[in-house]
Amino acid sequence: MPLAKEKTTKSKKAPSRGKAAKSAAKAESISKLRIRVSAYESKILDASVRQIVDTAVRYDVKVLGPIPLPTEIKKYTVNRASFVYKNAREQFEMRMHKRLIDIINPSPKVIEALTNLSLPSGVKIDVKMM
């Protein structure tokens, strides 16, 4: 007598969307403004960052940072003499200081205030909306 094979059926449940839906809704509602500020002089950079943070805090927005990023150092080696003295060299370096600021859920007033901000020359700003 052959044994009858029993079929086991697994019930496929739809994935629960309770917590996942809530976290997805939160993730969609949270927008972030990421500002990367860089300059050759650290004092000018810190003053500019302080000005940006003060402007954001004035409009009651949550600010993360300023986060110091690694300083990028570019070194250049040149010959001192033009012809004979190969071993006589000079080294120069340029340091690019960087900071990162995140502004969470920026309102249009904050964005407008930040665009109207006058910062010193020599400060480079990259703004990304995330």
Secondary structure, DSSP 4 states (H G I P E B T S, - for coil): -PPPPPPP----PPPP-HHHHHHHHHHHH--EEEEEEEES-HHHHHHHHHHHHHHHHHTT-EEEEEEEEEEEEEEEEEESSSSS-TT-EEEEEEEEEEEEEEEES--HHHHHHHHT----TTEEEEEEE-
